[in-house]
């Protein structure tokens, strides 16, 4: 298991020690489960089984889901790590919907820093399709939200998104490596403006610019507690 204190040169296959309490100690095993569910998503949207086989497959899957559900506590543990991560955002937000290695909805995007740029690299697959053969625009916007946030983190200016503008210049193709780049455009008080672009080869397919309000970690955790209280009805 890789155990470093940097997010530089991370690859999709790396298994990193994670300090999130619901992941620590089972990183490799949970990663394997997540990858299988991610594979399940891919074959669900591409299979052509007949109706009878589809029913049988669904019944088999329901039994597996019931077994997993038996291990889900009430309340569900926080998705945000309580401590500052040792490997960038990977273990601070291991269930993130964009880059979370333990969230099968995430492809996931691999993030690293190339000062002064924050970089995200990914090859989108069929579940993320919008226009035929191309990545869904909402997926691209979600990735930019996180890559711009990664740029803010380098400048100690992370916080919620208050504005995000996307300029779709060219189709972003599926099954083609896509590189997201983000950088800081400026700061005014607590508000940081970050910009970015997506490239496939030398072609810029999308540009983005966003504004973010810096929050202290204590404020972020307070938002989390408020959400948990509302969910529990207390």
PAZAPA-4460 file (N, C-alpha, C; in steps of 0.05 Angstrom, whole numbers, plus 32768, in hexadecimal, padded with zeros to 4 digits):
% residues 234
    n_x    n_y    n_z   ca_x   ca_y   ca_z    c_x    c_y    c_z   seq   type   mol
   8011   7FE8   8000   8000   8000   8000   8012   8019   8000     1      X     A
   800C   802B   7FEE   801B   8044   7FED   8015   8054   8006     2      X     A
   802A   8061   8011   8026   8071   8029   8038   8089   8028     3      X     A
   802E   809E   801B   803E   80B7   8018   802E   80CE   8023     4      X     A
   803A   80E5   8023   802B   80FD   802D   8028   8112   8017     5      X     A
   8027   8109   7FFE   8022   811B   7FE8   800F   810E   7FD5     6      X     A
   8001   811F   7FC5   7FF0   8115   7FB0   7FFD   8117   7F95     7      X     A
   8017   811C   7F93   8024   811E   7F7A   8028   8102   7F6E     8      X     A
   8025   80FF   7F54   802B   80E7   7F45   8019   80CF   7F4E     9      X     A
   8001   80D5   7F58   7FEE   80C0   7F5F   7FE2   80B5   7F45    10      X     A
   7FE0   809A   7F43   7FD3   808D   7F2C   7FBA   8080   7F35    11      X     A
   7FA8   8079   7F22   7F8E   806D   7F2A   7F92   8052   7F39    12      X     A
   7FA8   8044   7F35   7FAB   802A   7F42   7FB8   802C   7F5E    13      X     A
   7FC1   8043   7F66   7FCD   8046   7F81   7FB9   8040   7F97    14      X     A
   7FC1   8031   7FAB   7FB1   802C   7FC3   7FBE   803C   7FD9    15      X     A
   7FB1   8052   7FE2   7FBD   8064   7FF5   7FB2   805F   8011    16      X     A
   7FC3   8060   8025   7FB9   805F   8041   7FA7   8077   8045    17      X     A
   7F8F   8072   8050   7F7B   8087   8053   7F74   808C   8070    18      X     A
   7F72   80A5   8078   7F6D   80AA   8094   7F4F   80AE   809A    19      X     A
   7F3E   80AA   8086   7F21   80AB   808B   7F19   8093   809B    20      X     A
   7F0A   8097   80B1   7F04   8081   80C4   7EF4   806A   80B7    21      X     A
   7EE4   806F   80A3   7ED5   8059   8097   7EE4   804B   8080    22      X     A
   7EFD   8055   807B   7F0D   8049   8066   7F27   803C   8071    23      X     A
   7F32   8049   8085   7F4C   8041   8090   7F4C   8023   8098    24      X     A
   7F60   8015   8090   7F63   7FF9   8097   7F57   7FE6   8083    25      X     A
   7F47   7FF1   8070   7F3B   7FDF   805B   7F3D   7FED   8040    26      X     A
   7F52   7FFD   803C   7F54   800C   8023   7F53   7FFA   800B    27      X     A
   7F63   7FE5   800B   7F65   7FD3   7FF3   7F4B   7FC5   7FEF    28      X     A
   7F3F   7FBB   8004   7F26   7FAC   8002   7F0E   7FBD   7FF9    29      X     A
   7F0D   7FD5   8004   7EF7   7FE7   7FFC   7EFB   7FF1   7FE0    30      X     A
   7F14   7FF6   7FD8   7F1A   7FFE   7FBD   7F11   7FE8   7FA9    31      X     A
   7F16   7FCF   7FB0   7F0E   7FB9   7F9F   7EEF   7FB8   7F9C    32      X     A
   7EE1   7FBB   7FB3   7EC4   7FBB   7FB2   7EBA   7FD2   7FA0    33      X     A
   7EC5   7FEA   7FA4   7EBD   8002   7F95   7EC2   7FFD   7F77    34      X     A
   7ED9   7FF2   7F70   7EDF   7FED   7F54   7ECB   7FDA   7F47    35      X     A
   7EC2   7FC6   7F57   7EAF   7FB3   7F4C   7E94   7FC0   7F48    36      X     A
   7E8C   7FD1   7F5B   7E72   7FE0   7F57   7E74   7FF3   7F40    37      X     A
   7E8C   8000   7F3D   7E90   8011   7F26   7E8E   8001   7F0C    38      X     A
   7E99   7FE9   7F0C   7E96   7FD7   7EF4   7E79   7FCF   7EF0    39      X     A
   7E6B   7FCB   7F06   7E4E   7FC5   7F04   7E3F   7FDC   7EF6    40      X     A
   7E45   7FF4   7EFD   7E38   800B   7EF1   7E3D   800B   7ED3    41      X     A
   7E56   8005   7ECB   7E5D   8005   7EAF   7E4E   7FF0   7E9F    42      X     A
   7E4D   7FD8   7EAA   7E3F   7FC2   7E9B   7E21   7FC5   7E9D    43      X     A
   7E17   7FD3   7EB1   7DFA   7FD8   7EB3   7DF0   7FE9   7E9B    44      X     A
   7E00   7FFD   7E94   7DF8   800F   7E7F   7E01   8006   7E63    45      X     A
   7E0E   7FEE   7E61   7E17   7FE5   7E47   7E0E   7FC8   7E40    46      X     A
   7E02   7FBA   7E54   7DFA   7F9E   7E4E   7DE1   7F9C   7E3E    47      X     A
   7DDD   7F85   7E31   7DC5   7F80   7E21   7DB9   7F65   7E28    48      X     A
   7DBA   7F5E   7E42   7DAE   7F44   7E4B   7D90   7F44   7E45    49      X     A
   7D85   7F2D   7E40   7D68   7F2B   7E3B   7D59   7F2F   7E55    50      X     A
   7D3F   7F32   7E54   7D2F   7F38   7E6B   7D31   7F23   7E81    51      X     A
   7D32   7F0A   7E7A   7D33   7EF4   7E8E   7D4E   7EF6   7E9D    52      X     A
   7D64   7EF9   7E8E   7D7E   7EFB   7E9A   7D80   7F14   7EAB    53      X     A
   7D74   7F29   7EA2   7D75   7F42   7EB1   7D67   7F3F   7ECD    54      X     A
   7D51   7F31   7ECD   7D43   7F2B   7EE7   7D55   7F1B   7EF9    55      X     A
   7D61   7F06   7EEF   7D72   7EF5   7EFF   7D8B   7F04   7F09    56      X     A
   7D96   7F14   7EF9   7DAD   7F24   7F01   7DA5   7F38   7F17    57      X     A
   7D8E   7F44   7F14   7D84   7F57   7F28   7D80   7F49   7F43    58      X     A
   7D75   7F31   7F43   7D70   7F22   7F5C   7D8B   7F1B   7F69    59      X     A
   7D9F   7F13   7F59   7DB9   7F0D   7F64   7DC5   7F27   7F71    60      X     A
   7DC3   7F3D   7F62   7DCF   7F56   7F6C   7DC1   7F5F   7F85    61      X     A
   7DA6   7F5C   7F87   7D97   7F64   7F9E   7DA1   7F56   7FB7    62      X     A
   7DA8   7F3C   7FB4   7DB2   7F2E   7FCC   7DCD   7F39   7FD5    63      X     A
   7DDE   7F40   7FC2   7DF8   7F4C   7FC9   7DF4   7F67   7FD7    64      X     A
   7DE2   7F77   7FCC   7DDD   7F91   7FD7   7DD2   7F8F   7FF4    65      X     A
   7DC1   7F7B   7FF8   7DB7   7F77   8013   7DCD   7F70   8027    66      X     A
   7DE1   7F60   801E   7DF7   7F59   802F   7E08   7F71   8036    67      X     A
   7E0C   7F82   8022   7E1C   7F9B   8028   7E0C   7FAD   803A    68      X     A
   7DF2   7FB0   8035   7DE1   7FC2   8045   7DE1   7FBA   8062    69      X     A
   7DE6   7FA1   8068   7DE6   7F99   8084   7DFE   7FA5   8093    70      X     A
   7E11   7FAF   8085   7E29   7FBB   8091   7E28   7FDA   8091    71      X     A
   7E11   7FE5   808A   7E0E   8003   8089   7E04   800C   80A4    72      X     A
   7E13   801C   80B3   7E0A   8025   80CE   7DF6   803B   80CB    73      X     A
   7DE8   8040   80E1   7DD5   8056   80E3   7DDD   8067   80FC    74      X     A
   7DE6   807F   80F9   7DE7   808F   80E1   7E00   8087   80D0    75      X     A
   7DFF   808E   80B6   7E15   8089   80A4   7E2C   809B   80AC    76      X     A
   7E45   8090   80AD   7E5C   80A1   80B4   7E5F   80B8   80A1    77      X     A
   7E6B   80CD   80AA   7E70   80E5   8099   7E81   80DD   8081    78      X     A
   7E7A   80E9   806A   7E8A   80E4   8052   7EA3   80F5   8051    79      X     A
   7EA5   8109   8062   7EBC   811B   8063   7ECE   8113   8079    80      X     A
   7EE8   8110   8074   7EFA   8107   8089   7EFD   811C   809F    81      X     A
   7F00   8114   80B8   7F02   8127   80CE   7F1C   8135   80D0    82      X     A
   7F31   812A   80C3   7F4C   8136   80C5   7F55   813F   80AA    83      X     A
   7F6A   8150   80AA   7F75   8158   8091   7F82   8140   8083    84      X     A
   7F7D   813D   8069   7F87   8125   805B   7FA5   8125   8058    85      X     A
   7FB0   810C   8057   7FCD   8109   8053   7FD4   8107   8035    86      X     A
   7FC0   8101   8024   7FC4   80FE   8008   7FB2   8110   7FF8    87      X     A
   7FB4   812A   7FFD   7FA2   813C   7FEF   7F85   8136   7FF6    88      X     A
   7F73   8139   7FE1   7F57   8135   7FE6   7F4F   8118   7FE7    89      X     A
   7F61   8105   7FDF   7F59   80E9   7FDD   7F4E   80DE   7FF6    90      X     A
   7F5C   80E2   800D   7F52   80D6   8025   7F41   80EA   8035    91      X     A
   7F42   8104   802F   7F31   8117   803C   7F14   8115   8031    92      X     A
   7F11   810E   8017   7EF7   810B   800B   7EF7   80F1   7FFB    93      X     A
   7EFA   80DA   8008   7EFC   80C1   7FF9   7EE3   80B8   7FEB    94      X     A
   7ECC   80C5   7FF2   7EB3   80BD   7FE6   7EA9   80D3   7FD3    95      X     A
   7EBA   80E5   7FCC   7EB2   80FB   7FBA   7EA8   80F0   7F9F    96      X     A
   7E93   80FD   7F94   7E86   80F3   7F7C   7E97   80F7   7F63    97      X     A
   7EAC   8108   7F64   7EBE   810D   7F4D   7ED7   80FD   7F4F    98      X     A
   7EE6   80FE   7F65   7F00   80F1   7F67   7F01   80DC   7F7E    99      X     A
   7EEB   80D6   7F8A   7EEB   80C4   7FA1   7EF1   80A7   7F98   100      X     A
   7F07   809C   7FA1   7F0F   8081   7F99   7EFC   806C   7FA5   101      X     A
   7EED   8074   7FB9   7EDB   8061   7FC6   7EBE   8067   7FC0   102      X     A
   7EB9   8077   7FAC   7E9E   807D   7FA2   7E9B   8073   7F86   103      X     A
   7E8B   805E   7F81   7E8A   8053   7F66   7E7D   8066   7F52   104      X     A
   7E70   807B   7F5B   7E65   808E   7F48   7E7B   809F   7F3C   105      X     A
   7E92   80A2   7F4A   7EA9   80B0   7F3F   7EB8   809F   7F2C   106      X     A
   7EC4   80AB   7F17   7ED2   809A   7F03   7EEB   808C   7F0D   107      X     A
   7EFD   8096   7F1E   7EFF   80B0   7F29   7F14   80C1   7F1B   108      X     A
   7F13   80DB   7F1E   7F27   80ED   7F13   7F40   80EC   7F25   109      X     A
   7F57   80EA   7F19   7F70   80E9   7F29   7F7B   8105   7F2B   110      X     A
   7F7F   810F   7F43   7F87   812A   7F48   7FA4   812C   7F51   111      X     A
   7FB3   8140   7F47   7FCD   8146   7F52   7FD4   8163   7F4C   112      X     A
   7FEA   816C   7F56   7FF2   8188   7F53   800B   818A   7F42   113      X     A
   800B   819E   7F30   8022   81A6   7F21   8024   81C4   7F24   114      X     A
   802F   81CE   7F3A   802E   81EA   7F40   8034   81FB   7F28   115      X     A
   8024   8210   7F23   800D   8219   7F33   7FF2   820D   7F2B   116      X     A
   7FF3   81F7   7F1D   7FDA   81EB   7F13   7FD1   81D3   7F25   117      X     A
   7FB7   81D1   7F27   7FAB   81B8   7F31   7FA2   81A8   7F19   118      X     A
   7FA8   818E   7F19   7FA3   817E   7F01   7F90   8167   7F08   119      X     A
   7F7E   8161   7EF7   7F6D   8149   7EF9   7F6E   813B   7EDE   120      X     A
   7F73   8121   7EDF   7F74   8111   7EC6   7F60   80FA   7EC8   121      X     A
   7F54   80F4   7EB1   7F3F   80E0   7EB1   7F39   80D8   7E94   122      X     A
   7F30   80BF   7E91   7F26   80B6   7E77   7F09   80AE   7E7C   123      X     A
   7EF6   80BE   7E73   7EDA   80B9   7E78   7ED0   80A1   7E68   124      X     A
   7EBF   8091   7E75   7EB4   8079   7E68   7E96   807C   7E63   125      X     A
   7E89   8068   7E59   7E6E   8069   7E4F   7E59   8073   7E64   126      X     A
   7E5B   806C   7E7E   7E47   8076   7E91   7E46   8094   7E93   127      X     A
   7E5B   80A2   7E89   7E5C   80BF   7E8C   7E55   80CD   7E71   128      X     A
   7E48   80BE   7E5F   7E41   80C9   7E45   7E2A   80DC   7E45   129      X     A
   7E2C   80F1   7E36   7E16   8104   7E31   7E0F   8102   7E14   130      X     A
   7E18   8116   7E03   7E15   8113   7DE6   7E23   80F9   7DDD   131      X     A
   7E1A   80ED   7DC8   7E26   80D4   7DBF   7E45   80D5   7DBD   132      X     A
   7E53   80C4   7DCC   7E6F   80C3   7DCA   7E7E   80D9   7DDA   133      X     A
   7E6F   80E9   7DE8   7E7A   8100   7DF6   7E73   8100   7E14   134      X     A
   7E82   810E   7E24   7E7D   8110   7E41   7E66   8123   7E46   135      X     A
   7E55   811B   7E59   7E3F   812C   7E62   7E49   8146   7E6D   136      X     A
   7E3C   815C   7E66   7E45   8177   7E6F   7E44   817A   7E8D   137      X     A
   7E30   816D   7E9A   7E2E   816F   7EB7   7E46   8161   7EC5   138      X     A
   7E4F   814B   7EB9   7E66   813D   7EC4   7E7F   814F   7EC2   139      X     A
   7E83   815C   7EAB   7E9A   816E   7EA8   7E99   8185   7EBC   140      X     A
   7E81   8190   7EC0   7E7E   81A6   7ED4   7E86   819C   7EF0   141      X     A
   7E7D   8184   7EF7   7E84   8179   7F11   7EA2   8175   7F15   142      X     A
   7EB0   816C   7F00   7ECD   8168   7F02   7EDA   8184   7F05   143      X     A
   7ED2   8197   7EF6   7EDE   81B2   7EF9   7EDA   81BD   7F16   144      X     A
   7EC3   81B8   7F21   7EBE   81C1   7F3C   7ED3   81B7   7F4F   145      X     A
   7EDB   819E   7F4C   7EEF   8192   7F5E   7F0B   819A   7F57   146      X     A
   7F11   819C   7F3D   7F2D   81A3   7F35   7F32   81C0   7F3C   147      X     A
   7F1F   81D2   7F38   7F22   81EE   7F41   7F26   81EF   7F5F   148      X     A
   7F17   81DE   7F6E   7F1A   81DD   7F8B   7F36   81D4   7F92   149      X     A
   7F41   81C1   7F83   7F5D   81B8   7F88   7F70   81CF   7F85   150      X     A
   7F6C   81E0   7F71   7F7D   81F8   7F6E   7F7A   820A   7F86   151      X     A
   7F62   820D   7F90   7F5E   821D   7FA8   7F6D   8212   7FC0   152      X     A
   7F6C   81F7   7FC3   7F7A   81EA   7FD9   7F98   81F1   7FD9   153      X     A
   7FA4   81F2   7FC2   7FC1   81F9   7FC0   7FC6   8215   7FCB   154      X     A
   7FB2   8226   7FC8   7FB4   8242   7FD1   7FA7   8247   7FEC   155      X     A
   7FA1   8231   7FFA   7F94   8232   8014   7F7B   8243   8013   156      X     A
   7F6A   823F   7FFE   7F53   8250   7FFA   7F3A   823E   7FF4   157      X     A
   7F39   8226   7FFE   7F23   8214   7FF8   7F09   821D   8005   158      X     A
   7EF3   8218   7FF8   7ED9   821E   8003   7EC3   8218   7FEF   159      X     A
   7EAA   821C   7FF7   7E94   8215   7FE5   7E94   8225   7FCB   160      X     A
   7E89   8219   7FB6   7E86   8227   7F9D   7E6E   8239   7F9E   161      X     A
   7E72   8252   7F95   7E5B   8265   7F94   7E54   826C   7F77   162      X     A
   7E66   8266   7F65   7E60   826B   7F49   7E73   825A   7F38   163      X     A
   7E68   824D   7F23   7E77   823D   7F11   7E6D   8241   7EF5   164      X     A
   7E7E   824A   7EE3   7E77   824F   7EC7   7E87   823D   7EB5   165      X     A
   7E79   822F   7EA3   7E85   821C   7E91   7E81   8225   7E74   166      X     A
   7E97   8223   7E65   7E96   8229   7E48   7E9D   8210   7E39   167      X     A
   7E89   8203   7E2D   7E8E   81EB   7E1E   7E97   81F2   7E02   168      X     A
   7EB1   81EF   7DFC   7EBC   81F8   7DE2   7EBB   81E2   7DCD   169      X     A
   7EC1   81CA   7DD5   7EC2   81B3   7DC3   7EB6   819B   7DD1   170      X     A
   7EAD   8187   7DC2   7EA4   816E   7DCF   7EBC   8161   7DDE   171      X     A
   7EB6   8158   7DF6   7ECA   8149   7E06   7EC4   812B   7E02   172      X     A
   7ED6   811D   7DF5   7ED0   8102   7DEC   7ED4   80ED   7E02   173      X     A
   7EC3   80D9   7E01   7EC6   80C2   7E13   7EDF   80B2   7E0B   174      X     A
   7EE9   80A2   7E1E   7EFF   808F   7E18   7F18   809D   7E0E   175      X     A
   7F1B   80B6   7E15   7F33   80C6   7E0D   7F3D   80D4   7E26   176      X     A
   7F57   80D2   7E2C   7F62   80DF   7E44   7F5C   80FD   7E44   177      X     A
   7F52   8106   7E5A   7F4B   8122   7E5D   7F5B   812E   7E74   178      X     A
   7F67   8144   7E70   7F77   8152   7E84   7F69   816C   7E8C   179      X     A
   7F63   816F   7EA6   7F58   8187   7EB1   7F6E   8197   7EBE   180      X     A
   7F70   81B0   7EB8   7F83   81C2   7EC5   7F74   81D9   7ED3   181      X     A
   7F7E   81E1   7EEB   7F71   81F7   7EF9   7F86   8208   7F07   182      X     A
   7F80   8221   7F09   7F92   8234   7F16   7F83   824B   7F23   183      X     A
   7F90   8259   7F34   7F84   8270   7F42   7F85   8289   7F30   184      X     A
   7F6E   8296   7F2D   7F6D   82AF   7F1D   7F70   82C7   7F2F   185      X     A
   7F66   82C5   7F48   7F67   82DC   7F59   7F58   82D8   7F73   186      X     A
   7F5D   82E9   7F86   7F50   82E8   7FA0   7F47   8303   7FA9   187      X     A
   7F2F   8304   7FB5   7F24   831D   7FC0   7F17   8317   7FDA   188      X     A
   7F24   831D   7FF0   7F1A   8316   800A   7F19   82F7   800C   189      X     A
   7F01   82ED   8014   7EFE   82D0   8017   7EF7   82C2   7FFC   190      X     A
   7EF3   82D1   7FE7   7EEB   82C6   7FCD   7F03   82C1   7FBB   191      X     A
   7F05   82A9   7FB2   7F1B   82A2   7F9F   7F0E   829B   7F84   192      X     A
   7F1B   82A5   7F6F   7F13   829F   7F54   7F27   828B   7F48   193      X     A
   7F1E   8274   7F3E   7F2F   8260   7F32   7F25   825B   7F16   194      X     A
   7F37   8255   7F04   7F30   8250   7EE8   7F3D   8235   7EE0   195      X     A
   7F33   822A   7ECA   7F3E   8211   7EC1   7F36   820A   7EA4   196      X     A
   7F41   81F5   7E9A   7F3B   81EB   7E7F   7F3E   81CD   7E7F   197      X     A
   7F30   81C1   7E6B   7F32   81A4   7E67   7F3E   81A0   7E4B   198      X     A
   7F52   818E   7E49   7F5F   8189   7E30   7F5E   816B   7E29   199      X     A
   7F5A   8166   7E0F   7F5E   814B   7E05   7F74   814E   7DEF   200      X     A
   7F8C   8145   7DF5   7FA3   814B   7DE5   7FA8   8169   7DE7   201      X     A
   7FAB   8176   7DD1   7FAF   8193   7DD0   7F96   81A3   7DCD   202      X     A
   7F7F   8195   7DCD   7F65   81A3   7DC8   7F58   81AA   7DE3   203      X     A
   7F52   81C4   7DE7   7F43   81CD   7DFE   7F25   81C8   7DF8   204      X     A
   7F19   81B7   7E08   7EFD   81B0   7E03   7EEA   81C1   7E15   205      X     A
   7EF3   81C8   7E2D   7EE2   81D6   7E40   7EF3   81EA   7E4F   206      X     A
   7EE7   8201   7E56   7EF4   8214   7E68   7EE1   821A   7E7F   207      X     A
   7EEC   8221   7E96   7EDB   8226   7EAD   7EE7   823C   7EBE   208      X     A
   7ED6   824A   7ECD   7EDF   825D   7EE1   7ECA   825D   7EF8   209      X     A
   7ED5   825E   7F10   7EC3   825C   7F27   7ECC   826E   7F3E   210      X     A
   7EB9   8274   7F4F   7EBE   8284   7F67   7EB8   8273   7F7F   211      X     A
   7EC9   8275   7F94   7EC7   8264   7FAB   7ECB   8275   7FC4   212      X     A
   7EBD   826E   7FD9   7EBF   827D   7FF3   7ECF   826C   8006   213      X     A
   7EE5   8277   8010   7EF6   8268   8023   7EE8   8264   803E   214      X     A
   7EE9   824B   8047   7EDE   8244   8061   7EF4   8236   8071   215      X     A
   7EF4   823B   808B   7F06   822B   809D   7EFB   820F   809F   216      X     A
   7F0D   81FC   80A5   7F04   81E0   80A7   7EEE   81DD   80BC   217      X     A
   7EF0   81ED   80D1   7EDB   81EB   80E6   7EC0   81F2   80DB   218      X     A
   7EBF   8205   80C8   7EA6   820D   80BC   7E9B   81F8   80AA   219      X     A
   7EAD   81EA   809C   7EA5   81D4   808A   7E99   81BE   809B   220      X     A
   7EA6   81B7   80B1   7E9C   81A2   80C2   7E82   81A9   80CF   221      X     A
   7E7D   81C3   80D4   7E64   81CC   80DF   7E4D   81C8   80CB   222      X     A
   7E53   81CD   80B1   7E40   81C7   809C   7E38   81A9   809C   223      X     A
   7E4D   8199   80A0   7E48   817C   80A0   7E37   8174   80B8   224      X     A
   7E3C   817F   80CF   7E2C   8178   80E7   7E0F   8181   80E3   225      X     A
   7E0B   8199   80D7   7DF0   81A3   80D2   7DE1   8190   80BF   226      X     A
   7DEE   8186   80AB   7DE2   8174   8098   7DDA   8159   80A6   227      X     A
   7DEC   8150   80B7   7DE7   8137   80C5   7DCF   813A   80D8   228      X     A
   7DCD   8151   80E5   7DB7   8156   80F8   7D9D   8157   80E9   229      X     A
   7D9D   8163   80D1   7D84   8165   80C2   7D7C   8149   80B8   230      X     A
   7D90   8139   80B0   7D8A   811E   80A7   7D7E   810C   80BD   231      X     A
   7D88   8110   80D5   7D7E   8100   80EC   7D65   810B   80F8   232      X     A
   7D5D   8124   80F1   7D45   8130   80FB   7D48   813B   8116   233      X     A
   7D61   813F   8120   7D65   8149   813B   7D65   8168   813A   234      X     A
***
